[in-house]
Amino acid sequence: MDDNFARSFGGVADAYERGRPGYPTEAVTWLVGHEPTTVLELGAGTGKLTETLVELGHDVHACEPDEEMLAVLRKKLPDIRSSASAAEQIPAPDASFDVVVAAQSLHWFDLDRALPEINRVLKPGGRIAAVWNVRDESMPWVRKLGLIIGTQEQLREPEEPLVKSGLFGFVEKASYKFWQKVDRKSIVDLVVSRSNIAVLDQQAREAKLRELLAFYDDYGRGMDGMQLPYDCDCYRATVIKKTAPAPPPPEFEDPEPRPLFADEVRRPETPASDSAPSAAKPEDDGDDDDLLLIHFR
């Protein structure tokens, strides 16, 4: 995936928050389970999925590499744990989460690096989950909208890379239909927040928005807005093999046992020199106090 597209969201973070749809509660429940659990969300963006996870009672740690997107999430959800970090290098200990979930973001990851990292931080029997909101273009007017704004962010089917990794088992899939109400203002935010629009120069972007608003004026219903249909496509798979724990960093290596007390440290003997005689060993005067190596203060 082009890095220019992946890095394009920061400049449109506010439009993303205003214009993008959330995720149906029943879909989120299917992804992470009915009972409150520990969830790591990768590519959390402005927190569209995060807020539903929190509402359902889950203990969430949100990771988002884009600082501007993360700033919106932190303002909206100041009490949750969050990190400016990517899926390829997760700042968490081994086996620390029950579920790792990615909403509208798994296709941006370097999966050769990210999947072993996700596996590492999942507990045995833990679950990876992914979700995308995809416009239902079975309706002619929605299909026309897709032609105007483009379809750069097509759903990337995750089954093949998950199974090929050998780290996760059978991939389950579920889909939930929902509708997003959009008006003349919010449809602009929705389109501006798309990566393929965000990377356009100003002139091209303005031309695209004029085309969009002409479309809305033809199909919209004034102040009532219009209902944009979506399929919320969900995937989940369970850990079947754990990656080997990462070796400790060099500063934590301890090849030789360290003495318990400072007085136990043995200093290296000074080698005898050909020109200097060796010091004579003092005779034992029978005083046991000379044998005490540890001084208790």
N, C-alpha and C positions, 0 to 999 in steps of 0.2 A: 504494500500500500504506500502511495506517495506520502513522504513526510510532510510536504507542504500542506496537504489536506489535513493530516493529523494535527498539525500545529496551528490550524486556522481558527480554532474555536475561541481562543482567548479574547480576540478582538470583538467577538459577537456574543460574549457570555451573557450579557443582560438580555439580548434578544432571544437567546437560547432559553433562558429561564422563563421569559414571558410567553414565547410562542410554541415551545415543544410540549407535546402531551405527556401526561404521567403514565402510570401503569395500573391496570385493574387490580383491585385487591385480591381477587380470586387467583389471578395469575401469579402474583407475588407469593401468595400462600402455597401454591403448587411448587414454586421454585425452591422455597426455603423451609417449608413445613409449617404445621399448625402450631407447634409449641415454640415458645421463645428460645432462641439459640444464639450462638456466637457467629456473626457473619462478617466476612471481609468483602467489601465492595471495591472492585477495581474499575478504573475509568469512571469514577462516580460523577464527573461533570459538575453540574450545579446542584445535584442532589435530587433529581426527579424521582429516582427509585429510592434513594436513601430515606426520604421523608415517609414513604409508605412502610419501609422496613421498621423505622422507629415507631410509627403509629401502631404497628402490630406487636410491639414489645420486644424486638430483637436487640441484642447487644451488638452494635455496628461499629466497625472501623472502616472509614471511607478513605480510599486512596485515589488521588487525581494528580497527574503530572503537570497540568497547566495551572499556574498560580492564579490567573485571573478567574478561571472557572471555579477553582477551589475557594477563592475569596467569597464568591456568591454563596456557595454551599455553607461555608463557616458562618456567614452572616445570618443565614436562614436557620441553621442548626448548630448553634454555638456550643451545645453541651456534649456533642458526640466526639469521639476520637477521630482525627483525620491526619493524613500525611500527604505531602507533596511528593509522590513517588509513583513509579511505573510498575507495570505488571511483571517486567523482566527482572526486577530487583525489589522484592517485597520486604519492608522493614519490620519483620515479625519473626518470632522464634519458630522452630520446627513444631508441627502438630499442635497449632494453637487455635484453629478455627474448625467449626462444624461444617460451614458452607462458605464457598467463595463464589461470588456472583458478579457478572459483568452485564450491564444494561447498555445496549446500543454501542458497544465498545470492543467486543472480542475481536472483531475483524481488523482493529488497529494494532493488535499485539503481534510481536514477533513470537509466534507460538512455539518455535523450537526452543526458545529460552523461557517463555512464560509458563508453559504447561508444567515443566519440572518444578518451577518455583511455586506454582499453585499447589501441586502435589505435595511439596515439602511442607507448606504451612497448614495443610489439611490434616485433621486427626484421622487415624485409621477408621475406615468406613465413612469418612466425610464425603462431601458432594461438591462438584463443580456445577454451576448453573449459568445459563446465558439467556438473554431475552432481547428481542428486537420488536419495535413497533413498525409495521409495514402497511402502507396505504393499500386499501382494497380497491384495486383498479379494475375490478369486474364491472364497475359502473362507468359508463362512457365519460361523464363529466370529470370523474376522478382520474381516468386515464388521460384525458386532455390536460389536466393540471400537471400530471407527471411528465408529459411531453414538454410543457413549458419550463418547468423547474429542473428537469433532468432526473436521472435515476442513478447517480454516481454511487450512492450508498446502498447498493443492493445487498440483501441478506447473504451473508456468507454461511453456508451450511456447516455446522461444526462437527457433524458426526465423524467424518473421515479423519481429520487431524486428532480428534480425541481418541478414537479407537486405535489409530496407527501409533500413537504415543506409547501404547502398552501400559499406561498408568491408570486408565479409567475403563470401566466396563460398558455395558450396553447403554446407549444413549436413548433416553425417553424423550418424547415430544408431546406438547400440548399447545393448543391455540385458543385464544379468547378474543371474541369480537367486541369492539367498543367504538364509541363515536366521540370526536372532539369538536366542540363548538368553536368556530372561527368567525371573526368579523373582518371588516376591511383593514383594521389595524393589526390584529393578531396574525392574519395570514401573511402580512409582510414580515413580521418577526419570525414566523415559522420558516419562511423561505430564506430570509437573510441569514439565519442560523445554520443553514446547510453548508457543508464544507465546499462543495463545488460552486456555490454562489459566493461564499466568503473570500475565495481566492481570486475572484475577478477584479479587474481594475474598476475604478469608480464609474467610468463611462459605460462599460459593459454591464455593471451591476444595476445602474439606473435604468438602462434600456430593458433589462430583464424585469425589473419591478414595474415599469410602465406596462409591459405585456401582461404581467400578473394582475394588476389592478383592472385592466381592461377585461380580462377574463372574469374577475370577481364581479364587476359591474354587470356582466352578461348573465351570470349564474347566481349571484348572491341575492339575498332578500333584505337589503337595507340594514336597518338596526337589528333585525332578528338574526342576522348572520346565516351561516350554513353549517351543516353537520358533515364533518369529514370522517369517513369510515376507515377503521384500522383493523388489522389482525395483529394481535399480540402473540408472537410466536416464541414459545418457551422450550428450553432444552435443559436436561440435567443428566448427570452420570456420576456413579459412585467410584471412589478410589478402590482399585483392586491390587495395586502394587505401590509400595512406598519407595521413594528415592532414598538413596543413602544420605545420612545426615552430612551436612557440610563440615569439612575439617575445621578445627579451631584456628583462628587467626594466629600468625606467628607470635604476637606478643603474649599469648596465653599458653604457649608451649612451655612445658616444665620437664625437660628430659632427665634432670637429676633431682632427687628429694632435697628440699631445703631444710636446714636445721631448725629446730623448734625455738631455740634461744640464741641470741646473738653471740653469747660467750662460747657456743659450741662450734663456731666457725673456725676451721683449721686454716691457718695461713700457710702458703707454700714455703717449704724450707729453702733457705738461700744455699745454692750449690757451692761446694767447697772450691776455693781457688788454689791453683798451683803455688801462688805466691803468698797466700795467707793460711796460716794453720787453722785447723778446725777448733771450735770452742770446746773446751773440756766439758764433759757431762758432769753435772754436780752429783756428789755422792748422796745416797739416800740416808737421811738422818733419822728415818723412822717416824717422822711426823706425818700422819695421815692427812693433815690439812692441805699439804702440798698437792694432793691428788684430786682435790675438788675443782672441777672444771666449770661448774655452774654456780653462780653467786646469786643467792636469793636476797633481794633488797626489800 
